[in-house]
Amino acid sequence: EAQVTQNPRYLITVTGKKLTVTCSQNMNHEYMSWYRQDPGLGLRQIYYSMNVEVTDKGDVPEGYKVSRKEKRNFPLILESPSPNQTSLYFCASSLSGQENIQYFGAGTRLSVL
Amino acid sequence: AQKITQTQPGMFVQEKEAVTLDCTYDTSDPSYGLFWYKQPSSGEMIFLIYQGSYDQQNATEGRYSLNFQKARKSANLVISASQLGDSAMYFCAMREELDDYKLSFGAGTTVTVRA
């Protein structure tokens, strides 16, 4: 089954404790992206990757890191989480091109205390 | 500047009636794609419908249709014959070639279908 898998689905952590949210897709998509969703703001792009070893900042990259060592995986790293990073996070993948649908993972709800 | 504007934070619709969700966009890129996603209370993002900037006809997918008015930069979603399961948040989004194919989202519209 074609899917984007992100883990964990729920995470409660404390300020400053490094964490990684994993994302994996099985559709051989070259384009992958991370978003955060906050009430009243819709989804905002954090980082994106157009292919292996190619990553770039989105609209809200501060406090986040990503890597793309393999085509299928695109982990999101919070080196020192802060309470303002409490949010719902989505990973998505697609083929490149403005006509292609982005497929989303189920989401990770993160709370930073 | 906001690329996608959804002016209706929330709407109520009677079951079996149609509802129109407004979306306006801003771009100088001649090549772009417009998307609508549904987010039910369970949280997942479900793709509904796509319209390309060069498409001559309005897109339709089952009960969903997209009213595309290019000159007005408008891409309204019409849901016909509403069902209780249509209660959800709906997001309009745009993907632009000149912006590295980033998907830019509006703030969303919450639809509640009443029995």
Interface residues (C-beta under 8 A of the other chain):
Chain A: Y31 S33 Y35 G40 L41 G42 L43 R44 Q45 Y48 M50 D56 G58 L88 F90 A92 S94 S96 G97 Q98 E99 N100 I101 Q102 Y103 F104 A106 G107 R109
Chain B: I4 S31 Y32 G33 F35 Y37 G43 E44 M45 F47 Y50 G52 S53 F91 A93 R95 E96 E97 D100 Y101 K102 L103 S104 F105 G106 A107 G108
